[in-house]
Amino acid sequence: MLIALAALVVASLLAGCGVAAQDVPEPVPTEAPAATRPGTGDQVSGPHLTVFLVRGAALAPVQRRIHAATPATALEQVAEGPTRAEAAGGIRTALPPELVGVEEVLPTGSVTVSVTRGFTGITGGNQLLAVAQVVWTLTDLPAVDRVRFTVEGVPVEVPTDAGLSAGPVDRDDFASVAPQEPPPSETPSSSSPAGDRTSPPR
């Protein structure tokens, strides 16, 4: 009697909730999770880029992986400077902390980079090296072969091997600081977290 009474109570509750009792259970369909493409959005799986930093008085190439091979992402990589492991090996950057942004990319292969006045205030040989770092890194991209610098939209003169120039410059203008070592084929530190970067000298 107790079992019959319990069944009657359950049936009454189900009827009160508007849910009809079923003799045979039915499977409840569940939505499958969206498929993810391996490597999408992962910096470690992106294309290679050679970033040019500084060792001694010349450029030093290091390898990075980037999400997309664009001037903006390339510029971000050179602005981040060396990892701690690279710095321990004598690699540094001549770029100041406040750097730059890509202002314009022309189909002719010329990129305009907007810099702060702090960038133009770099002194000594570091000024040539800083400009060379940007130029050599950006021209590692297939679609870029020249770089022009501006401050607040106005072309600014930058040092080259032949003197100051306010026009587009390329790698040939910085042959005196050309890398003395070939680009590495792999750099494990390219996927290091941002906290592993060293701060550029002021």
Backbone as a ProteinNet text record, in pm:
[ID]
protein_1_A
[PRIMARY]
MLIALAALVVASLLAGCGVAAQDVPEPVPTEAPAATRPGTGDQVSGPHLTVFLVRGAALAPVQRRIHAATPATALEQVAEGPTRAEAAGGIRTALPPELVGVEEVLPTGSVTVSVTRGFTGITGGNQLLAVAQVVWTLTDLPAVDRVRFTVEGVPVEVPTDAGLSAGPVDRDDFASVAPQEPPPSETPSSSSPAGDRTSPPR
[TERTIARY]
82.4	0	86.4	194.8	283.4	340.1	376.8	430.4	323.9	202.5	92.8	64.8	67.5	42.7	151.1	279.1	389.5	376	339.5	321.4	211	103	-9.3	33.7	116.2	163.9	251.8	342.5	431.1	350.9	251.7	168.3	93.5	45.7	-27.7	64.2	189.5	284.3	317.1	338.6	368.7	253.2	132	14.7	1.3	33.4	22.9	124.5	240.6	344.8	322.1	224.6	199.1	292	361.6	455.7	393.8	373.7	311.5	412.3	368.6	457.1	477.7	598.6	632.7	675.7	638.4	679.8	821.9	860.6	993.4	1074.8	1193.4	1276.3	1323.9	1332.7	1379.4	1513.1	1605.3	1734.4	1716.6	1789.2	1783.1	1898.6	1867.4	1977	2057.4	2188.7	2277.3	2358.9	2383.8	2458.8	2607.8	2668.1	2812.1	2890.6	3003	3084.1	3141.8	3153.1	3204.9	3346.7	3375.5	3510.1	3607.6	3723.9	3827	3938.5	3990.8	4101.2	4231.5	4311.5	4437.1	4526.5	4581.9	4676.5	4613	4480.6	4418.3	4432.6	4487.2	4504.9	4618.2	4695.8	4806.5	4935.1	5004.5	5125.1	5230.7	5237.3	5341	5323.2	5200.2	5175.8	5174.8	5204.4	5198.8	5322.2	5324.6	5438.8	5563.9	5678.7	5806.5	5829.6	5895.3	5941.1	6079.6	6170.1	6301.8	6297.2	6321.3	6323.2	6468.7	6499.1	6638.1	6655	6735.4	6772.1	6917.4	6989.4	7125.8	7219.5	7335.6	7445.8	7571.2	7629.4	7745.1	7703.3	7762	7729.6	7666.5	7603.5	7541	7406.1	7327.3	7197.7	7216.8	7125.7	7129.1	6992.2	6983.4	6853.6	6810.7	6683.8	6624.2	6492.6	6448.3	6324.6	6206.8	6094.2	5969.4	5859.5	5754.7	5634.3	5525	5452.3	5350.2	5216.8	5108.2	4974.6	4952.6	4997.4	4977.5	5097.5	5141	5258.9	5219.1	5198.5	5161.9	5264.2	5275.9	5368.4	5339.6	5212	5176.9	5227.4	5205.7	5251.6	5404	5466.8	5613.2	5670.1	5605.3	5651.9	5635.1	5527.7	5506.5	5618.8	5662	5766.7	5900.7	5936.4	6065.4	6058.7	5940.1	5925.9	5936.9	5902.4	5909	6052.1	6145.7	6284.4	6321.2	6437.4	6485.4	6419.3	6420.4	6380.2	6495.3	6470.5	6575.7	6692.2	6658.6	6764.6	6850.8	6785.8	6860.8	6945.9	6888.9	6964.5	7086.3	7070.1	7183.2	7292.7	7254.7	7352.8	7409.9	7379.9	7438.8	7354	7228.2	7139.9	7059.6	7046.1	6972.1	6890.2	6825.3	6755.6	6795.9	6800.6	6831.2	6704.8	6588.6	6462.5	6418.7	6358	6305.4	6173.4	6127.2	6001.4	5882.7	5878.2	5768.9	5809.4	5738.9	5788.3	5693.9	5622.1	5575.4	5447.1	5392.8	5278.3	5279.9	5217.8	5210.7	5101.8	5139	5044.6	4983.3	5064	5015	5095.9	5025.9	5090.8	5047.6	5142	5110	5133.6	5055.5	5075.8	5208.8	5278.5	5409	5520	5488.3	5589.7	5647.6	5589.9	5637.6	5545.7	5605.6	5530.7	5570.5	5470.5	5495.9	5477.7	5578.4	5576.7	5572.7	5475.2	5463	5539.3	5630.8	5712.3	5687.5	5722.1	5709.9	5835.5	5826.3	5944.7	6055.8	6016.8	6117.3	6203.1	6143.7	6218.7	6325	6288.3	6384.3	6490.3	6469.2	6565.9	6674.2	6674.6	6780.7	6914.4	7015.9	7145	7249.7	7357.2	7472	7440.3	7519.6	7502.1	7371.2	7308.9	7182.2	7072.1	7081.5	6978.3	6978.3	7096.1	7105.9	7060.4	7101.8	7063.2	6912.5	6850.5	6706.6	6628.7	6668.1	6601	6625.1	6748.4	6781.6	6701.6	6679.3	6599.9	6460.5	6397.4	6262.8	6264.5	6359.6	6364.8	6393.5	6492.7	6528.7	6417.9	6350.9	6243.1	6124.5	6081.1	5965.4	5993.5	6114.3	6145.5	6173.3	6164.8	6167.5	6035.5	5930.7	5802.3	5810	5751.8	5763.1	5707.4	5605	5538.9	5599.4	5704.8	5763.6	5907.8	5943.1	6084.4	6138.1	6050	6095.4	6012.6	6074.7	6006.4	6030.5	5922.9	5934.3	5887.3	5948.8	5916.3	5850.7	5747.2	5679.9	5659.8	5646.8	5608.3	5483.3	5372.2	5243.6	5207.3	5233.8	5196.9	5294.7	5400.4	5498.8	5624.2	5674.7	5797.1	5912.4	5987.7	6098.1	6227.4	6335.9	6464.5	6518.2	6569.9	6632.1	6774.6	6864.1	7002.7	7016.9	7100.3	7136.8	7288.5	7341.1	7486.1	7532.2	7441.1	7477.5	7437.2	7382.4	7337.6	7188.3	7132.2	6990.2	6904.6	6789.5	6697.3	6553.4	6469	6327.3	6242	6306	6232.7	6230.7	6169.2	6168.2	6309.8	6340.5	6473.3	6457.7	6567.5	6565	6690.3	6708.9	6822.3	6957.2	6965.4	7092.2	7139.6	7045.5	7082.3	7145.3	7148.3	7201.7	7298.2	7373.5	7467.9	7577.7	7608.1	7717.2	7684.6	7554.9	7516.9	7447.8	7474.3	7413.5	7450.8	7361.9	7390.7	7518.6	7594.1	7716	7693.8	7568.7	7534.6	7406.9	7392.3	7270.7	7152.1	7030.8	6912.6	6904.5	6872.2	6859.1	6739.8	6750.8	6640.4	6526.9	6559.4	6457.9	6501.6	6404.4	6430.5	6323.8	6351.5	6249.7	6189.2	6267	6216.6	6112.8	6087.3	5989.4	5850.5	5825.7	5693.9	5693.7	5798.7	5807	5698.3	5647.2	5545.7	5599.8	5507.7	5549	5635.1	5615	5692.2	5836.9	5870.1	6007.8	6086.7	6023.8	6092.8	6171.5	6279.4	6353.5	6310.7	6315.5	6272.8	6380.4	6339.6	6439.2	6502.4	6626.9	6694.5	6631.5	6623.6	6572.7	6684.8
-121	0	126.9	117.3	233.4	263.4	157.1	176.1	236.4	185	236.1	380.8	416.7	555.1	648.6	603.3	685.5	708.4	606.3	620.7	718.6	716.4	807.9	952.6	974.5	1110.2	1163.2	1078	1119.9	1154.4	1071.4	1097	1227.7	1257.6	1382	1503	1491.6	1602.6	1627.9	1521.6	1536.1	1600	1559.5	1616.3	1763.2	1799.9	1938.7	2026.6	1971	2048.8	2051.5	1981.1	1979.7	1890.4	1798.4	1708	1569.8	1514.8	1383.2	1274.5	1174.1	1062.2	975.6	914.8	830.2	694.4	591.3	456.6	427.7	486.8	459.2	587.5	583.9	705.5	741.9	871.1	918.8	990.4	970.8	1041.3	1190.6	1269.8	1414.8	1460.3	1522.7	1565.2	1678.1	1669.9	1776	1828.5	1957.1	2020.2	1993.1	1943.8	1913.8	2042.7	2044.5	2166.4	2202.2	2332.6	2379	2329.6	2284.7	2234.9	2350.6	2330.2	2433.4	2390.7	2488	2459.1	2471.4	2366.4	2372.8	2483.3	2560	2664.7	2798.9	2806.8	2934.2	3026.7	3144.5	3240.6	3207.7	3108.3	3070.7	3126.1	3209.4	3272.7	3170.2	3058.5	2959.9	2898.2	2897.9	2832.5	2930	3057.1	3156.8	3154.5	3246	3253.1	3306.3	3271.5	3320	3464.6	3539.2	3674.3	3690.7	3747.2	3780.4	3921.8	3933.6	4063.8	4102.7	4228.5	4273	4357.1	4303.2	4372.1	4416.6	4429.6	4484.1	4397.3	4369.6	4307.8	4388.7	4448.7	4534.9	4659.7	4680.3	4796.8	4755.5	4639.2	4590.8	4527	4508.9	4443.3	4294.1	4238.3	4095.3	4035.8	3940	3881.5	3774.6	3776.6	3671.6	3631.4	3510.5	3461	3479.1	3517.5	3526	3459.2	3416.2	3373.4	3475.6	3512.7	3615.7	3561.4	3625.7	3582.3	3605.4	3719.1	3754.2	3836.9	3813.1	3881.8	4018.9	4113.5	4249.9	4346.6	4467.3	4565.3	4597	4601.5	4634.6	4528.3	4400.8	4295.2	4285.7	4310.5	4309	4420.2	4536.3	4649	4621.2	4554.4	4517.4	4426.9	4335.2	4241.9	4311.4	4402.6	4470.9	4564.9	4618.8	4709.4	4634.8	4507.1	4429.9	4404.8	4409.3	4391.1	4246.1	4221.8	4084.3	4014.5	3883.4	3804.4	3805.3	3752.5	3747.4	3659.7	3549.8	3461	3531.3	3608	3680.9	3790.6	3860.2	3965.7	3908.2	3788.7	3723.1	3688.6	3673	3644	3767.8	3886.7	4009.8	4084	4044	4111.9	4218.2	4334.6	4445.1	4515	4624.4	4705.7	4851	4924.7	5067.4	5151.3	5086.5	5159	5207.2	5325.2	5373.5	5305.1	5311.1	5246.5	5301.7	5436.7	5492.8	5489.7	5406.7	5389.1	5443.8	5360.7	5389.5	5316.9	5348.7	5276.7	5288.1	5193.2	5198	5296.6	5395.4	5500.2	5472	5418.6	5397.5	5286.5	5203.1	5098.5	5116.4	5143.7	5167.7	5042.2	5023.5	4905.8	4905.4	5018.7	5026.6	4963.8	4917	4856.9	4951.3	5072.4	5170.8	5173.7	5174.7	5181.4	5309.7	5381.8	5500.9	5466.7	5495.4	5466.7	5598.7	5611.2	5731.1	5710.5	5801.4	5790	5909.5	5893.3	6003	6089.4	6203.6	6290.2	6227.1	6137.3	6065.5	5977.4	5924.3	5841.2	5924.6	6046.4	6131.5	6187.9	6174.8	6228.4	6130.1	6010.7	5914.3	5972.4	5953.7	6016.3	5912.8	5964.2	5880.6	5775.4	5667.7	5559.8	5485.4	5497.3	5428.9	5480.7	5605.4	5660.6	5587.7	5568.7	5495.4	5350.8	5289.6	5151.1	5136.8	5231.9	5225.4	5231.4	5323.7	5334.5	5208.3	5159.1	5037.9	4917.7	4908.6	4797.9	4795.1	4911.6	4920.8	4888.3	4947.5	4928.7	4783.3	4723.9	4586.1	4488	4514.1	4422.7	4432.4	4553.5	4569.4	4518.7	4540	4495.7	4345.4	4276.9	4131.2	4076.9	4159.5	4120.3	4128.5	4033.3	4030.8	4154.8	4217.3	4329	4464.8	4467.1	4594.7	4602.7	4715.8	4734.5	4872.3	4963.4	5095.6	5141.7	5226.2	5277.7	5427.8	5500.3	5644.7	5674.1	5772	5806.1	5942.7	5953.7	6081.3	6105	6232.5	6273.2	6359	6312	6381.6	6411.9	6314.1	6326.5	6401.3	6456.2	6533.2	6449.5	6436.8	6359.5	6412.6	6319.8	6358.3	6298.3	6370.9	6322	6216.6	6109.3	6003.1	5982.2	5936.8	5916.1	5792.5	5803.1	5689.6	5691.9	5593.7	5591.7	5713.8	5770.4	5885.1	6017.9	6016.3	6140	6136	6251.4	6258.5	6248.4	6180.1	6165.2	6170.3	6249.9	6258.5	6174.1	6106.9	6024.8	5878.8	5795.9	5651.6	5595.4	5506.3	5445.1	5293.5	5226.2	5080.3	5023.3	4893.8	4828.2	4879.5	4918.8	4967.3	5093.6	5167.9	5290.7	5263.5	5136.6	5099.7	4982.1	4980.2	4870.9	4868.3	4983	4989.4	4911.3	4885.7	4810.7	4679.7	4632.5	4507.2	4393.1	4295.4	4183.3	4110.4	4070.8	3995	3846.3	3807.7	3667.6	3635.2	3512.1	3475.5	3462.1	3481.3	3462.3	3319	3295.9	3159.5	3090.1	2959.4	2883.9	2866.3	2856	2842	2917.5	2973.7	3038.6	2996.2	2903	2858.3	2971.6	3078.1	3187	3270.6	3241.7	3320.7	3307.2	3200.3	3182.5	3215.7	3285.7	3319.8	3418.3	3415.3	3511.9	3652.1	3748.5	3888.6	3924.6	3857.7	3888	3848.1	3775.1	3731.4	3833.1	3943.1	4046.3	4135.9	4190.5	4289.4	4426.9	4521.6	4656.5	4725.9	4797.5	4869.4	4979.7	5011.2	5119.7	5253.2	5340.4	5475.3	5569.5
0	0	0	74.1	75.5	-63	-137.2	-272.4	-362.6	-353.3	-436.7	-403.3	-272.3	-231.2	-282	-276	-326.3	-475.5	-550.9	-695.2	-725.7	-643.8	-664.8	-640.6	-535.3	-505.7	-618.1	-668.4	-778	-900.6	-933.6	-1051	-1036.2	-914.8	-890.6	-909.6	-858.6	-874.1	-1019.5	-1094.5	-1236.6	-1309.8	-1276.5	-1342.7	-1307.2	-1182.3	-1140.8	-1209.1	-1245.3	-1314	-1463.5	-1510.6	-1654.3	-1729.5	-1662.3	-1727.9	-1732.6	-1850.4	-1865.1	-1833.6	-1758	-1725.8	-1847.1	-1860.6	-1974.1	-1921.9	-1998.9	-1962.1	-2007.9	-2125.6	-2184.2	-2183.1	-2124.6	-2122.9	-2262.8	-2290.1	-2419	-2400.7	-2494.8	-2483.9	-2503.3	-2425.9	-2439.6	-2527.2	-2641.6	-2730.3	-2667.3	-2679.7	-2631	-2746.7	-2743.6	-2852.3	-2837	-2943.1	-2937.7	-2930	-2857.6	-2849.5	-2984.7	-3008	-3136.7	-3157	-3277.2	-3307.9	-3313.1	-3261	-3263.6	-3356.3	-3426.4	-3518.2	-3442	-3443.6	-3367.7	-3418.8	-3324.8	-3362.3	-3387.3	-3403.7	-3432.4	-3312.5	-3335.7	-3228.2	-3133	-3164.5	-3076.5	-3134.5	-3056.9	-3107.9	-3147.2	-3078.1	-3105.4	-3243.2	-3298.4	-3425.8	-3542.6	-3518.6	-3624	-3713.3	-3811.3	-3902.2	-3832.9	-3888.7	-3835.7	-3877.7	-3790.8	-3822.9	-3763	-3840.7	-3788.2	-3733.2	-3603.7	-3536.6	-3513.4	-3539.4	-3527.5	-3401.1	-3310.5	-3187.6	-3200.9	-3091.1	-3097.5	-3014.3	-3072.7	-2998.1	-3028	-2923.4	-2946.5	-3022.5	-3140.4	-3222.2	-3354.4	-3356.7	-3480.3	-3448.6	-3550.2	-3534.2	-3507.7	-3431.6	-3399.6	-3428.8	-3520.7	-3554.3	-3454.1	-3418.3	-3335.5	-3401	-3371.8	-3430.8	-3336.3	-3392.8	-3319.7	-3404.1	-3336	-3406.5	-3378	-3481.9	-3468	-3517.9	-3472	-3511.7	-3661.3	-3710.2	-3850.9	-3896.3	-4018.4	-4071.2	-4123.2	-4033.1	-4069.4	-4011.3	-4068	-4011.2	-3864.9	-3827.4	-3689.2	-3591.5	-3623.3	-3532.9	-3532.7	-3646.9	-3651.3	-3564.1	-3568.8	-3489.6	-3340.2	-3304.1	-3164	-3113.7	-3198.4	-3158	-3136.8	-3226.4	-3209.4	-3089.4	-3059.9	-2945.6	-2813.5	-2809.7	-2685.6	-2639	-2730.8	-2691.4	-2667.4	-2607.3	-2589.4	-2471.7	-2476.6	-2360.6	-2259.5	-2141.9	-2040.8	-2086.9	-2154.1	-2202.4	-2306.5	-2395.5	-2498.1	-2434.6	-2336.8	-2268.3	-2196.7	-2140.2	-2073.8	-2173.8	-2301.7	-2405.9	-2471.4	-2415	-2466.7	-2567.6	-2585	-2679.9	-2606.7	-2667.2	-2608	-2716.9	-2679.3	-2777.9	-2759.4	-2869.8	-2863.7	-2863.3	-2872.1	-2879.2	-2741.3	-2733.2	-2605.7	-2573.9	-2448.9	-2412.6	-2491.1	-2506.3	-2583.9	-2730	-2807.3	-2943.3	-3045.9	-3110.2	-3243.8	-3274.5	-3387.8	-3441.7	-3592.4	-3657.9	-3804.2	-3843.2	-3920.8	-3960	-4096.8	-4187.2	-4323.4	-4390.2	-4466.4	-4544.9	-4689.5	-4776.2	-4916.9	-5000	-5108.5	-5193.6	-5266.5	-5263	-5329.1	-5246	-5124.2	-5039.4	-4936.9	-4925	-4828.8	-4707.1	-4588.2	-4463.4	-4390.6	-4342.5	-4262.1	-4115.3	-4036.2	-3892.8	-3816.4	-3727	-3644.6	-3514.8	-3484.9	-3363.9	-3273.3	-3146.2	-3051.6	-3056.1	-2992.2	-2987.4	-2903	-2812.7	-2735.4	-2823.4	-2930	-3023.3	-3094.6	-3134.9	-3206.3	-3113	-2981.3	-2885.9	-2845.5	-2905.1	-2874	-2919.3	-2839.9	-2869.6	-2909.8	-2968.7	-3004	-3108.1	-3103.3	-3200.5	-3183.5	-3065.9	-3045.3	-3137.2	-3179.3	-3266.9	-3401.4	-3458.2	-3584.7	-3566.5	-3456.1	-3430.6	-3411	-3341.4	-3316.8	-3447.6	-3533.8	-3664.4	-3745.4	-3742.2	-3817.5	-3768.7	-3638.5	-3584.4	-3646.3	-3651.6	-3707.5	-3856.7	-3928.2	-4074	-4109.9	-4047.6	-4082.1	-4043	-3931.1	-3889.9	-3983.9	-4016	-4104.2	-4245.4	-4293.8	-4429.1	-4436	-4322.7	-4327.8	-4380.8	-4378.6	-4435.8	-4587.8	-4658.3	-4804.6	-4873.7	-4815.2	-4882.1	-4848.2	-4766.2	-4722.1	-4767.1	-4829.6	-4866	-4828.8	-4782.2	-4740.5	-4620.3	-4537.1	-4418.2	-4408.8	-4378.2	-4354.7	-4213	-4147.1	-4008.9	-4002.2	-3916.8	-3894.9	-3745.8	-3710.2	-3573.9	-3587.9	-3531	-3539.3	-3684.6	-3770.8	-3911.7	-3999.4	-3941	-4017.3	-4036.9	-4161.9	-4184.7	-4099.7	-4040.2	-3953.3	-4006.6	-3990.4	-4036.2	-3940.2	-3997.7	-3917.9	-3968.8	-3882	-3924.7	-4011.8	-4112.8	-4198.7	-4215	-4285.8	-4309.6	-4388.3	-4469.2	-4552.9	-4489.6	-4367.3	-4303.8	-4275.9	-4241.9	-4208.5	-4333.6	-4319.3	-4432.1	-4380.9	-4449	-4414.8	-4507.9	-4601.9	-4697.5	-4656.8	-4738.9	-4710.1	-4712.6	-4618.4	-4611	-4614.9	-4654.2	-4659.9	-4594.8	-4608.5	-4541.9	-4589.4	-4715.4	-4768.8	-4696.8	-4637	-4566.9	-4430.6	-4391.1	-4260	-4270.9	-4379.8	-4402.8	-4297.6	-4235.9	-4138.2	-4010.6	-3984.6	-3864.4	-3902.1	-4022.9	-4068.3	-3974.6	-3959.1	-3868.4	-3906.4	-3805.7	-3827.2	-3804.8	-3786.3	-3763.1	-3839.3	-3888	-3961.1	-3866.8	-3917.7	-3832.7	-3782.5	-3655.6	-3603.9	-3667.2	-3683.9	-3742.8	-3645.3	-3515.8	-3412.1	-3288.8	-3218.1	-3091.3	-2993.4	-2903.5	-2808.5	-2727.9	-2705.1	-2623	-2694.4	-2824.9	-2898.4	-2841.8	-2767.5	-2708.8	-2560.5	-2513.1	-2372.3	-2336.4	-2213.3	-2173.3	-2169.1	-2172	-2174.9	-2054.6	-1942.6	-1823	-1834	-1941.9	-1958.9	-2039.8	-2076.1	-2153	-2059.2	-2112.9	-2036.4	-2081.7	-1993.6	-2025.2	-2108.2	-2216.3	-2297.8	-2215.2	-2245.1	-2172.5	-2203.7	-2107.4	-2130.9	-2168.3
[MASK]
++++++++++++++++++++++++++++++++++++++++++++++++++++++++++++++++++++++++++++++++++++++++++++++++++++++++++++++++++++++++++++++++++++++++++++++++++++++++++++++++++++++++++++++++++++++++++++++++++++++++++

